[in-house]
Amino acid sequence: MTYMDFVKYLYGLCQNLSQSDDFSEEEVTQTLERVLENQGFRVVRRSRNGKPETRGGPDVVAYKDDGTLLIIEVKGVPSKVRVRGPRKGTLKRGSVRRSQFRKWLCELFMQLVRREFEWVSGVRGEITKPPWVGQVLRRLAMGQEVGQPLGGALRRVRHIRFVGVLGYHEGYERVLARIPVTYVMKKLGYELWFMDRDGKLCTATPPSDITAF
C-alpha cells in the first residue's frame, strides 16, 4: 500500500465520524478522558488551561491495569473566528485557517517527539527529571508500601504508547493528503487518532506494509 492509497482508505474509514467546526482542544480532551475511562484506563495526569501545576507536560496521561501507559497530546479544530487580539470575533480568511490545520498537526508531531525524549531521559536520570514524569510515577506508586522506591511504579509499566489525538475535521485529512506526517509517525512508533464530539474514534495510523510517500 502506498501512502496515497492509505489516504484514500482513511477518508472512507472516518466517514462515520461527525465533523465539527468548533471542537476546541479542551472539549476534545474532556471527551477523550470519558472514552478512556470507559475503556478501563485511569487518567493519572491532565493538563488543563495552562495551570502552573500541569504546565509543560502532555495533555493526558492514562494507565490501564494491564500495564499500558498512554502519553497523549491533543489538538482541537481551528475555529472559524479569531479568539484573541484586536480582531477577536471576526471571521478568519480561508487560507489562515487552512494553514492552522497544517501548523497544529506538525506541532502535535513535534510535541510527541519531545514527550518521548522527556520520558526516556527522565526515567533514566540522564537529565533533570521533568516535573510531569515525577507526577506520573508518584500517582502510579499510590497503593505501594510507604518508602518503596518509584522504580516499583515504573516496573508496572509494560507498554508505553505515544498518541496524538485530533478533533475530527476534513481540514486535517487534506493536510495528511499532502504531507506524509502519519508515515513518519508510524516509523517512530507513534499513533494518530481522530475523534468526534460523540467520542467515536478513527485510527489514522498507517498499516505496517505502507511504502514511502
N, C-alpha and C positions, 0 to 999 in steps of 0.2 A: 504493500500500500504506500503510495506517495503521500506527501503532506497535503497536497491539494485534494486527493481522494478523501483524506481524513476530514478536511474542512467541509466538504460536501456531506460527508456522513454526519458530522457534528450538527449541521443545520437541520437535518432530519431528526436527529436524536433529541434535540432540545425543543422540538415543536410542541411538546406537551407542557412546556413552561410558559407562564404568563408574563409578558413584558410589562414593565412599569417605568414611567419617566421620572418618578420622584421617590425612588427607593434608596434612601440615604445609607451611609455606612453604619450609623448607629442602629438603624432598623434592620439592616442585613445581619449585624452582629446579634441582636436580640433574637431574631428568627432562627439563626444558626444555633444559638445556645439551646433553644427549645428542641430543635431537631436532634442535636447531640444527646441531650438528656433522654429523649425518647429511645435512642439507640443504645442506652446503657452507659454513656460517658458521664463523667463528673467534671464540671468546669472548675479547674483549680486556680485559674488566674484569668482576669479580663482587664482590658484597658478601655476605660470609658471617659470620653470628653476631655482627654488630656490631663486627668487629675495627677498631681505630683507623685502619689504613691504608686501609680501604674504607668507613668510616662516612660517611654524609652524601651518598651518591650513589645512582644507580639500582642495582637488584638485579643486572641483567645488561646488558652492552653487547656486541653481537656485530656482526662485519663480514664481508661477503662480497666476493669479488674483483670482482663487477660494480659495486661502489661503493655497495651498500646497507648502511646502518648502522641497527641496531635498538637503541633505547634502551627498556629493558623494566623495568616494575615488576611484582612478583609478590605474590599473596596466596594463602595456603593455605585450608583448610577449618577453620572454628572447631571445636574439639574439643568432645566432649560433656561432658568433665570439666574441672574447674578445674586449671590447670597451675602456679599460683603462689598465694601467700598462705596464711593460716592454714587455709583450707578446701581446700587442694590435694588433688586426687584425688576430690573429691566431685562428683556429677552437677550440672550446671547446670540451672536451670529452662528450660523450652522458650522462654519469652519472652526470656530473656537471650541464648540462642544465636541466636534469630531477629534480635534487634537487632544482634548482631555481624555477621551477613551484610550487613545494610544499612550498618553503620558501615564495615566493611572495603572494601566496594565503593565507597563515597563517598571513603574515604581513597585508594584506588587512583587514582581520577579526579583528585583534588587533587595527588597526587604526580606524575602525568604533566604537569599544568599547570606545576608547579614545575620539573620537569626540562627542559621546553621553554624556559622563561624562563632557566634557568641556562645551557643550551647556547647559545642565541642571544646572550645578553648576554656570556657568556664568550668566545666566538669573536670577537665584535665589539670586545671590550675595553671595553665600556661600564661594567662593574663589575669588581671584583677577581675574577679568574677562579676559579670553584670548583675545588678540587683534582681532582675526578674528571674534569673536562673536559681539564685538562692531562695526566692519566694516559692518557686515551684517545688524545689526539693524539700523545703520545710513543710509544705502542705501535703506532699506525698508521704512525708515521715509521720504525719499525725496518726496516732494509734500505736506507734512504736514505744518501746520502753524508754523512759526518761534517760538521757545521756547516750543513747545509741547514736552512732555517727550517721551523718546524712548519706554516707555511702550505702547504707542499708536501703534507703529510699531509692537510690539510683539503681540498685540491683532489681528493683521491682519493675523497672522499665525494660521491656524486652524488645520493643519495636517502636521506633520514632518515625513519624510521618510529618513532613513539612508540606503544608497545604495552603494554597491561595484560593479564596472564595470571592466570587464576583456576583453582585446583583445582576440578574439576567437582563440583558438588552442586546438587540441585534447590532448596536454600535460596537460592542466588544467582538462579536463574531466577524464583523467586517475587518477589524484590526487583525484578527487571527488569520484571515484570508490573505493578508498582505505581509505580515511579519511572523516568522515561524517561532514565536515565543514558546508555545507548548512543546515544540520539538526539543528546544534547548532545555526546558524544564524537565522533560522526560529523561534526557540524558543525565541530568544532575540528580534524578530521583525525586523530584518534586511533583505534586499533584495540583490540578486546577479544577475547581468545581464552579458551576453556575447554580444559582439558587433564586427562586422567585418568592413573592410575598407569602405564598401558601406553604413554603418550606419544601417544595419539591426540588430535588437535586438532579443535576446532569453533570456527569464527569467529563471534563474536556481534556483528559489526559490521553495522548495518542497511544495506540496499541504498540506492542513491543516490536512488531515487524515493520514499522514505518521507516521509510527511507528519507533521505535529506530533501529539503525544500526544492 
